[in-house]
């Protein structure tokens, strides 16, 4: 549905005309014109009003002060949303916010909380502070809509949280703590309520508040964290909760040790994956956590997927490389195909780092070439050598030989990803031949080209034609 007033006409409307339009289109069920059934009512006009507010924030902030109190709440909420990214003075934003401090509209409340989050350069007045504290006791959410036979929000706890009032309060306080540390004292009682909220969705958002608290008082954040994490284990798989735990690993590993154990043994798959990740991150910080990373590497496929993320993502960190290579060598031959393919993703990081000398990873590459993982996901390693700025033609020929030997048959089928990899192999072989200085090396490359031609690999013919030109 579109606005009941065309945008080009609305662009020239005066404030008085806007107020009359707001009075006229004041219903969700506006009777639509027979000639123009595509034109909506209050919601559609409010959406257009938000666009104009983004273009002329000061003008429409002042207009919002003139909108009658009994007008449809859409007009207030959409003007407030339109001001969220504006640079008008905070005092002017506060004037608009005050229009909805006593509103019972969830739409207005959430819009106001979002706008309050952007107030960086002004001390919060008492009425706004009290509004935030009051909304921490709002009835929304009543139930865990993310859970059940027909779950909302795709079954995601955090998404439900950021779409409810109390969850919004948690995120608003988080933003305010980043701007002004005195807000910790003001909102401490509210944070205490949020971390013990009966809703997992709200607690998922409260974890983001605790991340902000760690910048001001880590011990206090840990105390509140103990309460927060005592809920249903599914909370442990949410994004902010994981970030909160990870932030504490360098200096407070012992405080989270039992939680990590719980995650690795959890009933829910996502929690076990998160547990595998955090257990291995703990190992990168503390050798005493080696037993946890080992538990992850010996756990089920979900624990191992979590471990895999850490190993492949930290491979280029010189301080972590020894453990990462140790873990990846095991994961390359994992019993689970998804884990093996995920482990092969470690070479994506080398692909994206063309100045990194690949010679430093000889042992890891050799292990990969002999593993089941190579025959399933060789792409990233091939591209890493294709884009690398260091010439290693002898190693390239060896890798391409492995590919032809182990993947050549599948590469003939153009329906597979191996067919695309085979084109990369062809390019690598001819490039390496041009770079090789020794006669024995060149002969080895020519023998491989002959083999590719005999086996009917299309890249040999393609690159040979280009090479002869």
Buried (B, 14 or more C-beta within 10 A) or exposed (E): EBBBBEEEEBEEBEEEEBBEBBEBBBEEEBEBEEEEEEBBBBBBBBBBBBBBBBEEBBBBBBBBEEBEEEBBBBBBBBBBBBBBEBEBEBEBBBBBBBBBBEBEBBBBBBBBBBBBBBBEEBEBEEEBBEBBBBBBEBEBBEEBBBBEEEEBBEEBBBBBBBBBBBBBBBBBBBBBBBBBBEBBEBBBEBBBBBBBBEBBBBBBBBBBBBBBBBEBBBEBBBBBBEBBBEBEBBBBBBBBBBBBBBBBBEEBBEBBBEBBBBBBBBEBBBBBBBBBBBBBBBBBBBEEBBEBBBBBBEBBBBBBBBBBBBBBBBBBEEEBBEBBBBBBBBBBBBEBEBBBBBBBBBBBBBBEBEEBEBEBBEEBBBBBBEBBBBBBBBBBBBBBBBEBEEEBBBBBBBBBBBBBEBBBEBBBEEEEBBBBBBBBBBBBBBBBBEBBEEEEBBEBBEEBBEBBBEEEBBBBEBBBEEEEE
